Amino acid sequence: MASHHPIMTRDELAAFLDREFPQIHMGGQTYFVDEVGPLSARMRMTYHERHIRPGGTISGPAMMSLADLTLYVAILAHIGPVALAVTTSLNFNFLRKPEQRDLIADCRLLKLGKRLAVGDVSIYSEGSPEVVCHATGTYSIPDRR
């Protein structure tokens, strides 16, 4: 079973994402790993026009990407650089309109087993205490033998 303490640093995770998923930075980098901790991770998505939908709000798909990526980062922080860990389910609740500023995603892992990891992600507009989107997700972790 994986440790409850991260085995990858914030900088190692950022370098891993840059190396394995350079496409997430197409058009300029907007996703940043802010911190990792025991069974947790925090990421930031900078406010950018490409994340806006008609009506002037940050789009659901942009928040979904941020939540999925933050869950992935939290898991990798604890199991190491396993590129083939994959999402098996995600559920989203959009609670209120995000403000036109950076979004902060806080993830906590609820279960970190040998084959499955389950976590939840709360997304906030920077500087606001109110959750704009809440997500729960499960990842399948490949056999590392």
Buried (B, 14 or more C-beta within 10 A) or exposed (E): EBEEEBBBEBEBBBBBBEEEEEEBEEEEBBBBBBBBBEBBBBBBBBBBEEBBEEEEBBBEEBBBBBBBBBBBBBBBBBBBBBEEBEEEEBEBEBEEEBBEBBBBBBBBBEEBEEEEBBBBBBBBBBEEEEBBBBBBBBBEBEEEE
